[in-house]
Amino acid sequence: MSFYALTGFINAASTAIMGSFVLSRARNDLRHQTFGLTMFAIAWWSLFYGFWVLAKEREAALLFARLFMVGCVFIPACLLHHVLALLGGRRVVGLRGLVRASYATSVALSLLCATRFMVRDVRHKLQFTFWPDFGTGFIIFTALFMLDVCLAVGLIGRNCQSSAGQQRLQLGWYFWGTLIGFVGGSTNFFLCYDIPIPPFGNVVVPFYALLAAIAVVRHQFMSIRIAITRTGILIGIYVVVLGLPFILGFAGRSSLEWALGKDWWLVPLCLSTTLATIGPFAYAFLRGQAEERLLNEQRRYQRALQHAARGMTRVRNPNKLAGLIVRVVSRTVRVQHATLLLMDEEHQELVLVASQGPCRLPVASWLLSQDAELMRWIMGNRKVLAVDAIEDPAELPLRRELEFLQASIVVPGFIEDRLVGLLILGRKLSGVGYSSDDLHAFSMLANEAAIALENAKSYEALLKANDELRRAHERLLRQERLAAAGQFAAGMAHEIKNPLSAIKTFAEFLPEKYHDHSFRQRFFRIVQSEIDRISTLVRELMDFAKPAPLELHPVKVSRLLGETLDLLSDHSRRQGVEVRVAFRENGSQLKADPNQLKQVFLNILLNSLEAMPAGGTLRVETDSDHASVRIRIIDSGIGISEEHRKRLFDPFFTTKERGMGLGLAIVKGVMDRHGGQIVVRSEPLQGTTFELAFPVVEPSRATV
């Protein structure tokens, strides 16, 4: 098989495959449809071109020449139509009429391909036995080809210059691919006009098919630079694997026949087999080296972004976190600006909170409402938006909105179905576009940032709530202290007023009855009694307000209870109260102040006895486990109402005719200082139970 036949079949296969691939990606997209038409026209021409080269008979060669021209005449019209569709609304509307005229010319020429008007005959030229002898129609086709192809390449080049970023990169590769492919294909014209140059350029047609296909579909899975690099390496390996054996067989055949005779073909075959075996390994190695060079900078800042994403969770201030995010992205990726907009939950709009970079946006001057095109697109698609990907004329308002924000990509941050914010990035300062790996990295960063920002907001709200709670607690404490001071003053006034009133009454009668001996004795006795009463009041107040420091010692609760019950034995016997004890703490000890603990037991037991003026039963029980020692003091007295139980431990609260109401308040203070708990259960006329619990471990060391 000759070189030209082989390239024809390879071109047919590659263009048919690329056309089918691109068309399958979006069958209803005009860009994809016109690309498919262009590729199928080239595939038709290439396929019958290969058959024409292999033809052995004049009639067959003439037939195949006329058949390949049927596909050939449609190539320029399809190319121009595809370029206009690819450029969309980029000021090419005036050329639609030219496209229609080109198609009309192509249809007319295709109908004339079976006549001598297009191909008169075939004859020998250079190494071609049956080169077509073209007629007048071929001159028309040549003019159409040059006009449409030059116009298409010029439009691509002009729009490439006016574009930027990924769009410019893609149009640039498309421009060079189209230029190389059609310049290579144009080498067929030389022999057509009797210029002795063979059509060696057919071999580059697959380059055009591959580069154009990549640019059209915008290659979703890798950056176009990487795609082109991989394609170039693959084609280079393919040229070496197929080209070297072909060159060896073509140029060195005579030498090989002289050395090996009829077996000369084994050398090219062995070389081809060896190269085909080495090819995949060479491709993998070269691809890895090339990608390492291309992606070195990209991987560096992606690692930095991943590290920053992990560190964001440690920042608790939302404003500082927002500034950190845009600062890290701006400096690491080196973009025109990195801007963060966060959702204002109250007004349901996005507010610009931070921006960094040479072209940063002014903070607090940008708002995006729910009606904005960008907001609608993000909520509807929930993915990264690249401005270069907007080509639908219906989305031009969205494109203008992004251009107003100087945005190249917009990365949303979602938590479940709720939008937290948008990270807007301008173009890279290097001019390189964003790859799919970049978009993935930014998407991950945005989601991590959304979580970190929500955590920071929650933490800030918690601090605010805690601060408000602390201030409310302080106000409550002040109010309680004022109330306690008022209650204290009222109680003191009441308790001191009674003895002072008695002293005052007798003092008023003293001048008149001073010489009455019995009056004076009674007066001195009452004064002494009331002064003792005031002294007792002052002592109890001192015990309550400034309790003595704890002197902790290991104590047995049953021994302290026994000693206290002994002190009250006469009292209980006179009242007719039966005392029953059941000590079951099993030797457990606790560290406590024995004197203060005995005071607790004494005050509670006295209250229980006073609740049974007509006699009754008093039970004192203890038990323990590994954590605490519990004491229960149970009487069968008159009980306590629910209303009174709520104030039982308040200072100066009492229902007795005598007493100041400090006994149980002192009990509560001692229990708190020992780390114990006290619970009261009672119903009117059902008796009362005081249950005390002390930890077995060492009590709190709070100063007293």
WOJOUR-V358375 format. One record per residue. N is the residue number from 1. SS is DSSP state (H for helix, E for strand, L for the rest). OMEGA is omega in degrees with one decimal (999 if undefined). NEAR is the number of other C-alpha atoms within 10 Angstrom. Layout:
BEGIN
n={N & N}
ss={SS & SS}
omega={OMEGA & OMEGA}
near={NEAR & NEAR}
END
This chain:
BEGIN
n={1 & 2 & 3 & 4 & 5 & 6 & 7 & 8 & 9 & 10 & 11 & 12 & 13 & 14 & 15 & 16 & 17 & 18 & 19 & 20 & 21 & 22 & 23 & 24 & 25 & 26 & 27 & 28 & 29 & 30 & 31 & 32 & 33 & 34 & 35 & 36 & 37 & 38 & 39 & 40 & 41 & 42 & 43 & 44 & 45 & 46 & 47 & 48 & 49 & 50 & 51 & 52 & 53 & 54 & 55 & 56 & 57 & 58 & 59 & 60 & 61 & 62 & 63 & 64 & 65 & 66 & 67 & 68 & 69 & 70 & 71 & 72 & 73 & 74 & 75 & 76 & 77 & 78 & 79 & 80 & 81 & 82 & 83 & 84 & 85 & 86 & 87 & 88 & 89 & 90 & 91 & 92 & 93 & 94 & 95 & 96 & 97 & 98 & 99 & 100 & 101 & 102 & 103 & 104 & 105 & 106 & 107 & 108 & 109 & 110 & 111 & 112 & 113 & 114 & 115 & 116 & 117 & 118 & 119 & 120 & 121 & 122 & 123 & 124 & 125 & 126 & 127 & 128 & 129 & 130 & 131 & 132 & 133 & 134 & 135 & 136 & 137 & 138 & 139 & 140 & 141 & 142 & 143 & 144 & 145 & 146 & 147 & 148 & 149 & 150 & 151 & 152 & 153 & 154 & 155 & 156 & 157 & 158 & 159 & 160 & 161 & 162 & 163 & 164 & 165 & 166 & 167 & 168 & 169 & 170 & 171 & 172 & 173 & 174 & 175 & 176 & 177 & 178 & 179 & 180 & 181 & 182 & 183 & 184 & 185 & 186 & 187 & 188 & 189 & 190 & 191 & 192 & 193 & 194 & 195 & 196 & 197 & 198 & 199 & 200 & 201 & 202 & 203 & 204 & 205 & 206 & 207 & 208 & 209 & 210 & 211 & 212 & 213 & 214 & 215 & 216 & 217 & 218 & 219 & 220 & 221 & 222 & 223 & 224 & 225 & 226 & 227 & 228 & 229 & 230 & 231 & 232 & 233 & 234 & 235 & 236 & 237 & 238 & 239 & 240 & 241 & 242 & 243 & 244 & 245 & 246 & 247 & 248 & 249 & 250 & 251 & 252 & 253 & 254 & 255 & 256 & 257 & 258 & 259 & 260 & 261 & 262 & 263 & 264 & 265 & 266 & 267 & 268 & 269 & 270 & 271 & 272 & 273 & 274 & 275 & 276 & 277 & 278 & 279 & 280 & 281 & 282 & 283 & 284 & 285 & 286 & 287 & 288 & 289 & 290 & 291 & 292 & 293 & 294 & 295 & 296 & 297 & 298 & 299 & 300 & 301 & 302 & 303 & 304 & 305 & 306 & 307 & 308 & 309 & 310 & 311 & 312 & 313 & 314 & 315 & 316 & 317 & 318 & 319 & 320 & 321 & 322 & 323 & 324 & 325 & 326 & 327 & 328 & 329 & 330 & 331 & 332 & 333 & 334 & 335 & 336 & 337 & 338 & 339 & 340 & 341 & 342 & 343 & 344 & 345 & 346 & 347 & 348 & 349 & 350 & 351 & 352 & 353 & 354 & 355 & 356 & 357 & 358 & 359 & 360 & 361 & 362 & 363 & 364 & 365 & 366 & 367 & 368 & 369 & 370 & 371 & 372 & 373 & 374 & 375 & 376 & 377 & 378 & 379 & 380 & 381 & 382 & 383 & 384 & 385 & 386 & 387 & 388 & 389 & 390 & 391 & 392 & 393 & 394 & 395 & 396 & 397 & 398 & 399 & 400 & 401 & 402 & 403 & 404 & 405 & 406 & 407 & 408 & 409 & 410 & 411 & 412 & 413 & 414 & 415 & 416 & 417 & 418 & 419 & 420 & 421 & 422 & 423 & 424 & 425 & 426 & 427 & 428 & 429 & 430 & 431 & 432 & 433 & 434 & 435 & 436 & 437 & 438 & 439 & 440 & 441 & 442 & 443 & 444 & 445 & 446 & 447 & 448 & 449 & 450 & 451 & 452 & 453 & 454 & 455 & 456 & 457 & 458 & 459 & 460 & 461 & 462 & 463 & 464 & 465 & 466 & 467 & 468 & 469 & 470 & 471 & 472 & 473 & 474 & 475 & 476 & 477 & 478 & 479 & 480 & 481 & 482 & 483 & 484 & 485 & 486 & 487 & 488 & 489 & 490 & 491 & 492 & 493 & 494 & 495 & 496 & 497 & 498 & 499 & 500 & 501 & 502 & 503 & 504 & 505 & 506 & 507 & 508 & 509 & 510 & 511 & 512 & 513 & 514 & 515 & 516 & 517 & 518 & 519 & 520 & 521 & 522 & 523 & 524 & 525 & 526 & 527 & 528 & 529 & 530 & 531 & 532 & 533 & 534 & 535 & 536 & 537 & 538 & 539 & 540 & 541 & 542 & 543 & 544 & 545 & 546 & 547 & 548 & 549 & 550 & 551 & 552 & 553 & 554 & 555 & 556 & 557 & 558 & 559 & 560 & 561 & 562 & 563 & 564 & 565 & 566 & 567 & 568 & 569 & 570 & 571 & 572 & 573 & 574 & 575 & 576 & 577 & 578 & 579 & 580 & 581 & 582 & 583 & 584 & 585 & 586 & 587 & 588 & 589 & 590 & 591 & 592 & 593 & 594 & 595 & 596 & 597 & 598 & 599 & 600 & 601 & 602 & 603 & 604 & 605 & 606 & 607 & 608 & 609 & 610 & 611 & 612 & 613 & 614 & 615 & 616 & 617 & 618 & 619 & 620 & 621 & 622 & 623 & 624 & 625 & 626 & 627 & 628 & 629 & 630 & 631 & 632 & 633 & 634 & 635 & 636 & 637 & 638 & 639 & 640 & 641 & 642 & 643 & 644 & 645 & 646 & 647 & 648 & 649 & 650 & 651 & 652 & 653 & 654 & 655 & 656 & 657 & 658 & 659 & 660 & 661 & 662 & 663 & 664 & 665 & 666 & 667 & 668 & 669 & 670 & 671 & 672 & 673 & 674 & 675 & 676 & 677 & 678 & 679 & 680 & 681 & 682 & 683 & 684 & 685 & 686 & 687 & 688 & 689 & 690 & 691 & 692 & 693 & 694 & 695 & 696 & 697 & 698 & 699 & 700 & 701 & 702 & 703 & 704}
ss={L & L & H & H & H & H & H & H & H & H & H & H & H & H & H & H & H & H & H & H & H & H & H & H & H & L & L & L & L & H & H & H & H & H & H & H & H & H & H & H & H & H & H & H & H & H & H & H & H & H & H & H & H & H & L & L & L & H & H & H & H & H & H & H & H & H & H & H & H & H & H & H & H & H & H & H & H & H & H & H & H & H & H & H & H & H & H & L & L & L & L & L & H & H & H & H & H & H & H & H & H & H & H & H & H & H & H & H & H & H & H & L & L & L & L & L & L & L & E & E & E & E & E & E & E & L & L & E & E & E & E & E & E & E & L & H & H & H & H & H & H & H & H & H & H & H & H & H & H & H & H & H & H & H & H & H & H & H & H & H & H & H & L & L & H & H & H & H & H & H & H & H & H & H & H & H & H & H & H & H & H & H & H & H & H & L & L & H & H & H & H & H & L & L & L & L & L & L & L & H & H & H & H & H & H & H & H & H & H & H & H & H & H & H & H & H & H & L & L & L & L & L & L & H & H & H & H & H & H & H & H & H & H & H & H & H & H & H & H & H & H & H & H & H & H & H & H & H & H & H & H & L & H & H & H & H & H & H & H & H & H & H & H & H & H & H & H & H & H & H & H & H & H & H & H & H & H & H & H & H & H & H & H & H & H & H & H & H & H & H & H & H & H & H & H & H & H & H & H & H & H & H & H & H & H & H & H & H & H & H & H & H & H & H & L & L & L & H & H & H & H & H & H & H & H & H & H & H & H & H & H & H & H & H & E & L & L & E & E & E & E & E & E & E & L & L & L & L & E & E & E & E & E & E & E & E & L & L & L & L & L & L & L & L & L & L & E & E & L & L & L & L & H & H & H & H & H & H & H & H & H & L & L & L & E & E & H & H & H & L & L & L & H & H & H & H & H & H & H & H & H & H & H & H & L & L & L & L & E & E & E & E & E & E & E & L & L & E & E & E & E & E & E & E & E & L & L & E & L & L & L & L & L & L & L & H & H & H & H & H & H & H & H & H & H & H & H & H & H & H & H & H & H & H & H & H & H & H & H & H & H & H & H & H & H & H & H & H & H & H & H & H & H & H & H & H & H & H & H & H & H & H & H & H & H & H & H & H & H & H & H & H & H & H & H & H & H & H & H & H & H & H & H & H & H & H & H & H & H & H & L & L & L & L & L & L & H & H & H & H & H & H & H & H & H & H & H & H & H & H & H & H & H & H & H & H & H & H & H & H & H & H & H & H & H & L & L & L & L & L & L & L & E & E & E & L & H & H & H & H & H & H & H & H & H & H & H & L & H & H & H & H & H & H & H & L & E & E & E & E & E & E & E & E & L & L & L & L & L & E & E & E & L & H & H & H & H & H & H & H & H & H & H & H & H & H & H & H & H & H & L & L & L & L & L & E & E & E & E & E & E & E & E & E & L & L & L & E & E & E & E & E & E & E & E & L & L & L & L & L & L & H & H & H & H & L & L & L & L & L & L & L & L & L & L & L & L & L & L & L & L & L & H & H & H & H & H & H & H & H & H & H & H & L & L & L & E & E & E & E & E & E & L & L & L & L & L & E & E & E & E & E & E & E & E & L & L & L & L & L & L & L & L & L}
omega={-178.1 & 179.3 & -175.6 & 175.5 & -179.8 & 179.1 & 177.8 & -180.0 & 177.0 & 178.1 & 179.9 & -178.8 & -176.3 & -179.2 & 177.0 & 179.5 & -179.3 & 178.6 & 179.2 & -179.5 & -178.0 & -179.7 & -179.7 & -178.5 & 180.0 & -173.6 & -176.4 & -179.2 & -177.4 & 178.7 & -179.8 & 179.5 & -178.5 & 175.5 & 178.1 & 178.4 & 179.7 & -178.5 & -179.1 & 176.2 & 178.3 & 179.9 & 178.0 & 180.0 & -175.9 & -177.7 & -178.4 & 172.4 & 178.1 & 177.8 & 179.3 & 179.8 & -176.7 & -175.9 & -179.8 & -177.6 & -179.2 & -177.9 & 179.2 & 179.8 & 179.0 & 178.8 & -178.4 & 177.8 & 178.4 & 178.3 & -178.8 & 177.1 & 177.0 & 176.9 & -174.9 & -175.1 & 179.7 & -175.4 & -177.5 & -179.6 & 179.4 & 179.4 & -179.8 & 178.7 & 179.8 & -179.6 & 177.8 & 178.1 & -179.3 & -179.0 & 174.0 & -175.5 & -176.7 & 172.6 & 178.0 & -175.6 & -176.8 & -177.8 & -179.3 & 179.6 & 178.0 & 178.4 & 179.8 & 178.3 & 179.2 & 178.3 & -179.8 & 177.8 & -179.8 & 178.8 & -179.7 & 179.8 & 179.9 & 178.5 & -178.9 & -177.9 & -179.1 & -177.7 & 177.6 & 178.2 & -179.8 & -179.8 & -177.5 & -175.4 & 174.0 & 178.6 & -175.2 & 174.0 & -176.7 & -178.6 & -178.3 & -179.0 & -174.3 & 176.2 & -176.1 & 172.8 & -169.9 & 179.9 & -176.4 & -179.1 & -179.3 & 177.1 & 176.5 & 179.0 & 179.7 & 178.8 & 178.1 & -179.2 & -177.5 & -179.6 & -174.8 & -177.6 & 179.5 & 178.5 & -179.8 & -179.9 & 178.3 & 177.8 & 178.9 & -179.6 & -179.3 & 179.9 & 175.7 & -179.9 & -177.7 & -179.9 & 179.5 & 174.1 & -176.5 & 179.0 & 179.4 & 179.4 & -178.7 & 177.8 & 178.1 & 178.4 & 177.8 & 179.5 & -177.4 & 177.3 & 179.6 & -179.3 & -179.1 & -176.9 & -175.3 & 171.7 & 177.3 & 179.1 & -178.8 & 177.9 & 175.5 & -177.4 & -174.6 & -179.5 & 179.3 & 179.2 & 172.7 & 172.0 & -170.5 & 175.5 & -178.4 & -178.5 & -177.0 & -174.7 & -179.6 & -174.6 & -176.1 & -179.3 & 177.7 & 176.8 & 179.3 & -177.9 & -177.8 & -177.9 & -179.7 & 179.4 & 179.3 & -178.7 & -177.2 & -176.7 & 178.4 & 173.8 & -173.2 & -167.5 & 176.4 & 176.9 & -176.0 & 178.2 & 179.1 & 179.7 & -180.0 & 179.7 & 179.0 & 179.7 & 179.6 & 178.6 & -179.7 & -179.9 & 177.1 & 176.9 & -179.4 & 178.8 & -179.9 & -176.5 & -178.9 & -173.2 & -177.5 & 176.9 & 179.8 & 179.3 & 179.1 & -179.4 & -176.4 & -175.3 & -174.9 & -176.5 & -177.1 & 179.3 & -179.8 & 178.0 & 178.6 & -177.0 & -171.7 & -179.7 & -177.0 & -179.0 & -177.9 & -177.0 & 179.3 & -179.0 & 175.8 & 179.2 & 179.4 & 178.1 & 179.4 & 179.0 & 179.8 & -179.7 & 178.2 & 177.9 & -177.8 & -172.6 & -178.5 & 179.6 & 177.4 & 179.1 & 180.0 & -178.7 & -178.3 & 177.7 & 178.8 & 179.4 & -178.7 & -179.1 & 177.8 & 178.1 & -178.0 & -171.3 & -176.3 & -179.8 & -179.4 & -179.7 & 178.3 & -177.3 & 174.7 & 174.7 & 178.5 & 178.6 & 177.7 & 177.8 & 178.7 & 179.9 & 179.0 & -177.9 & -176.5 & -175.8 & -179.5 & 179.9 & -173.5 & -178.9 & -176.6 & -178.8 & 177.4 & -180.0 & 178.1 & 177.4 & 179.3 & -177.4 & -176.7 & 179.2 & -180.0 & -178.9 & -177.2 & -176.7 & -175.8 & -175.6 & -178.9 & -179.9 & 178.1 & 174.0 & 171.5 & -172.2 & -179.3 & 174.2 & -179.1 & -177.9 & 171.6 & -173.6 & -176.8 & -176.8 & 179.3 & 175.5 & -179.6 & -177.8 & 177.5 & -176.0 & -178.9 & 178.2 & -179.7 & 177.3 & -179.2 & -178.7 & -174.9 & -178.2 & 178.6 & -177.7 & 175.7 & 178.2 & -177.3 & 176.5 & 174.1 & -179.8 & 179.4 & -178.2 & -178.5 & 179.9 & -179.3 & 179.5 & -179.5 & -179.3 & -178.4 & -179.1 & -180.0 & -174.7 & 175.0 & 177.8 & -179.9 & 179.8 & 175.0 & -176.0 & 179.7 & -178.8 & -178.2 & -179.4 & 179.4 & 179.5 & 179.4 & -178.3 & 179.0 & 175.1 & 176.6 & 179.7 & 178.6 & 178.4 & 178.5 & 177.0 & 176.6 & 176.9 & -177.2 & -173.8 & 170.3 & 172.9 & 177.3 & -175.4 & 179.1 & 173.4 & -177.7 & 164.4 & -171.2 & -177.4 & -174.0 & 177.4 & 179.6 & -178.8 & 178.2 & 171.7 & -177.1 & -179.2 & 172.0 & -179.1 & 176.3 & 179.0 & 179.3 & -177.2 & 179.3 & 179.4 & 178.3 & 178.4 & 177.0 & 175.1 & 176.2 & -177.9 & 178.1 & -179.4 & 179.8 & 177.6 & 176.8 & 179.6 & -178.8 & 179.0 & 176.1 & 179.7 & 178.7 & 179.2 & -179.2 & 179.3 & 177.1 & 177.0 & 179.6 & 177.6 & 178.8 & 179.4 & 179.0 & 177.9 & 177.8 & 177.5 & 179.5 & 178.5 & 179.1 & 178.5 & 177.7 & 178.1 & 179.0 & 179.0 & 177.3 & 178.4 & 178.9 & 176.9 & -180.0 & 178.7 & 177.9 & 179.0 & 178.7 & 178.3 & 177.6 & 178.9 & 179.2 & 178.9 & 178.1 & 178.8 & 179.0 & -178.9 & -180.0 & 179.0 & 178.6 & -179.2 & -178.5 & -175.9 & -179.3 & -176.9 & -177.2 & 178.1 & 179.5 & 178.0 & 178.4 & 179.9 & -178.6 & -178.5 & -179.8 & 179.8 & 179.5 & -179.6 & -174.5 & -179.7 & -177.0 & -174.1 & -177.3 & -177.1 & 177.1 & -173.7 & -178.6 & 178.7 & -179.1 & 179.1 & 178.3 & 179.4 & -178.6 & 179.7 & 179.9 & 179.9 & -179.6 & -179.9 & -178.0 & 176.8 & 175.9 & 178.6 & 177.9 & 179.5 & 177.7 & 178.0 & -179.2 & -180.0 & 178.9 & 175.8 & 178.3 & 177.7 & -178.9 & -174.2 & -178.3 & -176.7 & 179.5 & 178.1 & 178.6 & 172.3 & -170.3 & 176.7 & 171.9 & -177.7 & 171.0 & -175.8 & -177.0 & 179.9 & 179.2 & 178.2 & 179.1 & 179.8 & -179.6 & 178.3 & 176.7 & 179.3 & -175.4 & -175.0 & 179.7 & -179.7 & -178.3 & -179.6 & 179.7 & -179.6 & -178.7 & -179.5 & 177.2 & -178.3 & 177.1 & -178.7 & 175.9 & -177.9 & -178.3 & 178.1 & 173.2 & 175.1 & -179.9 & 179.2 & 174.2 & 178.6 & -176.2 & 173.7 & -173.5 & -178.4 & -179.5 & 178.2 & 178.1 & 176.7 & 177.3 & -178.8 & -177.5 & -178.4 & -178.4 & -179.6 & 177.8 & 176.5 & -180.0 & 179.3 & 179.6 & 178.1 & 179.7 & -177.8 & -178.9 & 179.7 & -179.3 & -177.5 & 177.0 & 179.9 & 178.0 & -175.1 & 174.0 & 169.6 & -176.2 & 168.3 & -175.1 & -173.9 & -172.7 & 171.3 & -176.3 & 178.0 & 175.8 & 176.2 & -170.2 & 177.2 & 178.9 & -174.3 & -171.3 & 177.9 & -176.4 & 178.4 & -179.7 & 179.8 & -179.5 & 179.9 & -179.3 & -176.9 & -170.7 & -175.6 & 176.3 & 176.5 & 176.3 & 174.7 & 178.6 & 175.6 & -177.9 & 178.1 & 176.6 & -178.0 & -173.9 & 179.2 & 179.4 & -173.7 & -178.1 & 174.2 & 176.7 & 177.6 & -179.4 & 179.3 & 179.1 & 179.4 & 180.0 & -178.4 & 177.8 & -178.2 & -178.5 & 178.7 & 177.8 & -179.0 & 179.9 & 175.0 & -176.9 & 171.6 & 178.0 & 178.7 & -179.6 & -178.9 & -175.7 & 176.0 & 171.0 & 177.9 & -178.7 & 178.7 & 177.9 & 176.6 & 177.6 & 180.0 & -175.7 & -178.8 & -178.6 & -179.7 & 179.3 & -179.0 & -177.9 & 999}
near={8 & 12 & 15 & 22 & 20 & 19 & 22 & 26 & 19 & 20 & 28 & 25 & 18 & 20 & 28 & 22 & 18 & 22 & 27 & 19 & 15 & 21 & 22 & 13 & 11 & 13 & 13 & 10 & 11 & 17 & 22 & 25 & 21 & 23 & 27 & 26 & 22 & 26 & 28 & 24 & 26 & 29 & 27 & 23 & 27 & 29 & 24 & 25 & 28 & 25 & 20 & 27 & 22 & 20 & 19 & 12 & 11 & 16 & 13 & 15 & 25 & 22 & 19 & 23 & 30 & 28 & 20 & 23 & 26 & 24 & 22 & 23 & 28 & 27 & 27 & 29 & 27 & 26 & 25 & 28 & 27 & 24 & 21 & 23 & 20 & 20 & 17 & 16 & 13 & 12 & 10 & 13 & 11 & 8 & 14 & 13 & 10 & 14 & 20 & 13 & 13 & 23 & 20 & 14 & 17 & 24 & 14 & 13 & 23 & 21 & 11 & 17 & 24 & 18 & 15 & 15 & 14 & 26 & 22 & 16 & 20 & 19 & 13 & 11 & 16 & 11 & 8 & 14 & 17 & 24 & 21 & 23 & 21 & 19 & 16 & 12 & 18 & 19 & 14 & 15 & 20 & 14 & 11 & 20 & 23 & 13 & 15 & 21 & 23 & 16 & 17 & 22 & 20 & 14 & 18 & 22 & 18 & 12 & 18 & 20 & 11 & 9 & 15 & 18 & 19 & 24 & 18 & 20 & 20 & 25 & 24 & 19 & 21 & 26 & 25 & 18 & 24 & 23 & 19 & 17 & 22 & 21 & 16 & 18 & 18 & 17 & 16 & 16 & 14 & 13 & 17 & 18 & 11 & 10 & 9 & 11 & 13 & 18 & 16 & 15 & 18 & 22 & 19 & 19 & 26 & 21 & 22 & 24 & 25 & 21 & 24 & 26 & 24 & 22 & 22 & 17 & 16 & 17 & 15 & 10 & 10 & 15 & 23 & 23 & 19 & 16 & 18 & 18 & 17 & 19 & 17 & 16 & 18 & 19 & 16 & 15 & 20 & 16 & 13 & 16 & 20 & 17 & 15 & 15 & 21 & 19 & 13 & 16 & 19 & 13 & 11 & 14 & 16 & 13 & 13 & 19 & 13 & 10 & 11 & 13 & 11 & 10 & 10 & 18 & 16 & 13 & 16 & 21 & 14 & 12 & 17 & 19 & 15 & 12 & 19 & 16 & 12 & 13 & 18 & 14 & 11 & 15 & 18 & 14 & 11 & 17 & 19 & 13 & 11 & 16 & 15 & 13 & 11 & 14 & 14 & 12 & 12 & 18 & 15 & 12 & 19 & 21 & 13 & 15 & 21 & 15 & 12 & 18 & 19 & 13 & 11 & 20 & 17 & 11 & 17 & 18 & 16 & 19 & 14 & 13 & 20 & 22 & 16 & 17 & 24 & 23 & 18 & 18 & 25 & 23 & 15 & 17 & 23 & 19 & 22 & 22 & 28 & 28 & 30 & 27 & 24 & 22 & 20 & 14 & 9 & 6 & 10 & 11 & 19 & 22 & 21 & 22 & 21 & 25 & 25 & 25 & 20 & 13 & 13 & 19 & 19 & 13 & 15 & 11 & 9 & 13 & 16 & 17 & 16 & 14 & 9 & 14 & 18 & 19 & 18 & 14 & 14 & 17 & 15 & 9 & 9 & 15 & 16 & 18 & 21 & 18 & 21 & 17 & 13 & 13 & 15 & 10 & 11 & 9 & 12 & 14 & 13 & 19 & 22 & 13 & 15 & 21 & 13 & 9 & 16 & 19 & 22 & 25 & 21 & 24 & 25 & 27 & 26 & 21 & 13 & 7 & 8 & 10 & 18 & 23 & 25 & 24 & 27 & 22 & 30 & 24 & 22 & 17 & 15 & 11 & 13 & 15 & 22 & 19 & 19 & 15 & 16 & 18 & 18 & 14 & 17 & 24 & 20 & 18 & 26 & 23 & 19 & 21 & 25 & 21 & 18 & 24 & 25 & 17 & 18 & 22 & 16 & 15 & 16 & 15 & 12 & 12 & 12 & 12 & 12 & 12 & 12 & 12 & 12 & 12 & 12 & 12 & 12 & 12 & 12 & 12 & 13 & 12 & 12 & 13 & 13 & 12 & 12 & 16 & 12 & 12 & 17 & 16 & 13 & 13 & 17 & 17 & 11 & 13 & 18 & 18 & 14 & 14 & 19 & 14 & 12 & 14 & 19 & 14 & 12 & 18 & 15 & 10 & 12 & 15 & 9 & 9 & 14 & 13 & 10 & 10 & 10 & 11 & 15 & 15 & 11 & 12 & 20 & 14 & 12 & 16 & 19 & 13 & 14 & 19 & 16 & 13 & 17 & 19 & 13 & 12 & 18 & 14 & 12 & 17 & 18 & 12 & 15 & 19 & 11 & 10 & 16 & 12 & 12 & 18 & 11 & 16 & 12 & 13 & 17 & 18 & 24 & 23 & 12 & 18 & 21 & 14 & 13 & 18 & 19 & 12 & 11 & 14 & 14 & 11 & 14 & 24 & 12 & 10 & 15 & 16 & 20 & 14 & 15 & 11 & 15 & 12 & 17 & 15 & 19 & 13 & 13 & 18 & 20 & 21 & 18 & 24 & 17 & 18 & 12 & 20 & 18 & 17 & 17 & 20 & 19 & 21 & 16 & 16 & 23 & 14 & 15 & 24 & 23 & 16 & 20 & 21 & 15 & 11 & 18 & 18 & 18 & 23 & 15 & 21 & 18 & 21 & 19 & 20 & 12 & 9 & 11 & 18 & 23 & 21 & 23 & 19 & 20 & 21 & 27 & 20 & 25 & 18 & 20 & 20 & 12 & 13 & 8 & 12 & 15 & 10 & 13 & 21 & 19 & 18 & 20 & 24 & 19 & 18 & 12 & 9 & 6 & 8 & 14 & 19 & 18 & 22 & 26 & 20 & 18 & 24 & 21 & 20 & 18 & 23 & 19 & 16 & 18 & 24 & 18 & 20 & 14 & 16 & 10 & 15 & 15 & 19 & 15 & 12 & 13 & 14 & 21 & 22 & 21 & 18 & 17 & 19 & 20 & 25 & 21 & 18 & 13 & 14 & 17 & 12 & 11 & 11 & 7 & 10}
END
